[in-house]
């Protein structure tokens, strides 16, 4: 079988340092809020090119706490896209805010900046998702948002290490949010997340919000706080893995380039190249007759998935008073997208096997 992802291979390749980090954490007696968390926060801030990093429990909490820290409250309107798996919508609705969806570009499947001008006032924040590892045109979004005083939250859960104009994902907007779910480009051995920012005031608020809204121990002054802490074990694992991320990302790009070079079935459209802006968290093709291709891949023991099958504005759980909108590109591509295997330890031979099945398929 060729899996969609294989974390066992990754961990086998870096096993000794990883086990060493785990054993050191166990021996330290620190399991929450200790030296590993502080070391990882400092290292990841340097990696991202930001002044502050605050570890939290997961990526969805990172988005929610980022919104709260920038002043988003119940009834506020927050702009996002509807094709990114529901994580931004979950955070918006958790606050009691209102998701305002805009359509995506047909080639990149990222937020279409030209639709921002069609939005009514007021807008409390924009969540821009760097989907599948490709960075959105966050600078164009900032040019629209900054004169209006609208904070821009980067959802970087699928874009660890991606760069645009020399700056990494998370360092462009008001605040950046990361998930360290195990399958991410930088993944923990469980859940984990982080917020990065250059704004000291926002960083202070996120630190308070991740621990019950405390201003000091047992003094809860900031509303909206929760228990959302990155634990020592996950921080130690992430610190051990961080030096490998750029190498892993480069291998992902190499695999994507091999796919693009060798896929020659006109019914299957690979994503466009993206250079440093794309760290290929997922290799997502567009295909008509997807159900038939999925069956063919399954028959040949090739892993695959759909990221994501139902857009947010069609999900009952996200009916939070959002506005009814027309999202023709979002809805059209939902029926076409398909993720093929792509992970750093995947071999060239495995890529070629996937390509052979795809090229031979006729829908």
Secondary structure by P-SEA (a helix, b strand, c coil): ccccccaaaaaaaccaaaaaaaaaaaaaccccccaaaaaaaaaaaaaacccbbbbcccaaaaaaaaaaaacccccbbbbbbccccaaaaaaaaaacbbbbbbbbbcccccccccccccccccccbbbbbbccccccaaaaaaaaccccbbbbbbccccccccccccccccccccbbbbbccccccccccccccccccccaaaaaaaaaaacccccccccccccccccccccaaaaaaaaaaccaaaaaaaaaaaaaaaaaacccccccccccccccccccccbbbbbcaaaaaaaaaaaacccccccccccccccccccccccccccaaaaaaccccccccccccccaaaaaaaaaaaaaccc
